[in-house]
Amino acid sequence: MTQVNETDATALANRIEQAMNNPEEVARRVEKKVGKPGVFGVIMDFIRSYSAKDPGVSNEDWLAGQFSKPEYADAFKGENAEGETRAAAKGIVQGVDDYENAKKSLRSHIENSGGTRESWLAEQINIGAANNGMAPAEYAAEISAGLGEAIEENAELIFDDKEAE
């Protein structure tokens, strides 16, 4: 099995970092891709609402509450709308928790082990590939392709836009 080299890991890390450091550009790309103006405003509304969130309310409960607002009524329909809202909130909160844990792991790798960002990412790709029975290069390519798809899927979650597929 071929290991992911640090050059490939660096390219992927740079792409992820660019997306994370420029949410306005990501929002513009989402708007263009799904053909729905206002994505940036929706994102900013979520950020403002979260900053005013009662600390006693769990992130999952807060997000489920956001999804229950009238402006998102079309996103979660049917007799199991509450279950779908809860499942979506749980999945998103878990994703954010996973992201925060990855940041902690990276910081530890750099500060405690003297490693680099690139070597950490290459290690994570190799672990993920092994866990999924894939070659690391194939796994890294899937991650890279998945970044664009994730942006579109999140927009679909907000707008229930089946045409964006």
C-alpha positions as CSV (number, residue, x, y, z in Angstrom):
1,M,0.0,0.0,0.0
2,T,1.5,3.4,-1.0
3,Q,1.8,6.0,1.7
4,V,0.6,9.6,1.2
5,N,3.6,11.8,0.8
6,E,3.9,15.1,2.5
7,T,3.5,17.1,-0.7
8,D,0.1,15.6,-1.4
9,A,-0.9,16.1,2.3
10,T,0.3,19.7,2.1
11,A,-1.8,20.4,-1.0
12,L,-4.9,19.0,0.7
13,A,-4.2,20.9,3.9
14,N,-3.8,24.1,1.9
15,R,-7.2,23.5,0.2
16,I,-8.9,22.8,3.5
17,E,-7.3,25.9,5.1
18,Q,-8.3,28.1,2.2
19,A,-12.0,27.1,2.6
20,M,-11.9,27.5,6.4
21,N,-10.2,30.9,6.3
22,N,-12.5,32.4,3.7
23,P,-16.1,31.7,4.6
24,E,-17.4,34.6,2.4
25,E,-15.8,33.0,-0.7
26,V,-17.2,29.6,0.3
27,A,-20.7,31.2,0.7
28,R,-20.4,32.8,-2.7
29,R,-19.5,29.5,-4.3
30,V,-22.4,27.8,-2.6
31,E,-24.8,30.6,-3.8
32,K,-23.5,30.2,-7.3
33,K,-23.7,26.4,-7.3
34,V,-27.2,26.1,-5.9
35,G,-28.5,29.2,-7.5
36,K,-29.9,30.6,-4.3
37,P,-28.9,34.1,-3.3
38,G,-28.6,34.9,0.4
39,V,-26.5,31.9,1.6
40,F,-24.0,34.3,3.2
41,G,-26.9,36.0,5.1
42,V,-28.1,32.7,6.4
43,I,-24.7,31.8,7.6
44,M,-24.3,35.1,9.4
45,D,-27.7,34.7,11.0
46,F,-26.7,31.4,12.4
47,I,-23.4,32.9,13.7
48,R,-25.2,35.8,15.4
49,S,-27.8,33.5,16.9
50,Y,-25.2,31.1,18.2
51,S,-23.2,33.9,19.8
52,A,-26.4,34.8,21.7
53,K,-27.1,31.1,22.7
54,D,-27.9,30.4,26.3
55,P,-24.8,28.5,27.6
56,G,-27.2,26.0,29.4
57,V,-28.6,24.9,26.0
58,S,-26.7,22.1,24.3
59,N,-25.4,22.8,20.8
60,E,-27.7,20.0,19.5
61,D,-30.8,21.5,21.1
62,W,-29.9,25.0,19.9
63,L,-29.4,23.8,16.3
64,A,-32.5,21.7,16.3
65,G,-34.3,24.9,17.5
66,Q,-32.8,26.9,14.6
67,F,-34.0,24.3,12.1
68,S,-37.5,24.5,13.6
69,K,-37.8,28.2,12.7
70,P,-40.5,29.0,10.1
71,E,-37.9,30.0,7.5
72,Y,-36.7,26.4,7.4
73,A,-40.2,24.8,7.5
74,D,-39.8,23.4,4.0
75,A,-36.4,21.7,4.9
76,F,-37.9,19.3,7.3
77,K,-41.4,18.0,6.4
78,G,-43.7,15.1,7.0
79,E,-44.6,13.1,10.1
80,N,-41.0,12.6,11.2
81,A,-39.9,16.3,10.7
82,E,-38.8,16.5,14.3
83,G,-36.8,13.3,14.0
84,E,-35.1,14.6,10.9
85,T,-34.4,17.9,12.5
86,R,-32.8,16.2,15.5
87,A,-30.8,13.8,13.3
88,A,-29.5,16.7,11.2
89,A,-28.6,18.7,14.3
90,K,-26.8,15.7,15.9
91,G,-24.8,15.0,12.7
92,I,-23.7,18.6,12.3
93,V,-22.8,19.0,16.0
94,Q,-20.8,15.7,15.8
95,G,-19.0,17.0,12.7
96,V,-18.0,20.2,14.5
97,D,-16.9,18.1,17.6
98,D,-14.8,15.9,15.3
99,Y,-13.2,19.0,13.7
100,E,-12.4,20.4,17.2
101,N,-10.8,17.1,18.2
102,A,-8.8,17.1,15.0
103,K,-7.5,20.6,15.8
104,K,-6.4,19.4,19.3
105,S,-4.7,16.4,17.8
106,L,-2.8,18.5,15.3
107,R,-1.8,21.0,18.0
108,S,-0.5,18.1,20.2
109,H,1.3,16.6,17.2
110,I,3.1,19.8,16.5
111,E,3.7,21.0,20.1
112,N,4.4,17.7,21.9
113,S,5.9,15.5,19.1
114,G,7.7,18.2,17.1
115,G,5.8,17.1,14.0
116,T,4.5,19.2,11.1
117,R,1.0,19.9,9.9
118,E,1.8,18.0,6.8
119,S,3.1,14.9,8.6
120,W,0.0,15.0,10.9
121,L,-2.3,15.1,7.9
122,A,-0.4,12.4,6.0
123,E,-0.7,10.2,9.2
124,Q,-4.4,10.9,9.5
125,I,-4.9,10.0,5.8
126,N,-3.0,6.8,6.2
127,I,-5.0,5.9,9.3
128,G,-8.3,6.7,7.5
129,A,-7.2,4.7,4.5
130,A,-6.3,1.7,6.6
131,N,-9.6,1.9,8.5
132,N,-11.5,1.9,5.2
133,G,-9.4,-0.7,3.3
134,M,-8.2,1.8,0.7
135,A,-4.9,2.9,-0.7
136,P,-3.9,6.2,0.9
137,A,-3.7,8.1,-2.4
138,E,-7.2,6.9,-3.3
139,Y,-8.5,7.9,0.2
140,A,-6.9,11.4,-0.1
141,A,-8.5,11.8,-3.6
142,E,-11.9,11.0,-2.0
143,I,-11.3,13.5,0.7
144,S,-10.4,16.2,-1.8
145,A,-13.5,15.5,-4.0
146,G,-15.6,15.4,-0.9
147,L,-14.9,19.0,0.1
148,G,-16.8,20.4,-2.8
149,E,-19.7,17.9,-2.3
150,A,-19.9,18.8,1.4
151,I,-20.4,22.4,0.6
152,E,-23.3,21.5,-1.8
153,E,-24.8,19.1,0.7
154,N,-24.8,21.6,3.5
155,A,-26.6,24.1,1.2
156,E,-29.1,21.5,0.3
157,L,-29.8,20.9,4.0
158,I,-30.5,24.6,4.5
159,F,-32.5,25.1,1.3
160,D,-33.8,21.6,0.5
161,D,-32.6,22.2,-3.0
162,K,-32.8,18.9,-4.9
163,E,-31.8,20.5,-8.2
164,A,-28.3,21.1,-6.8
165,E,-27.5,17.4,-7.2
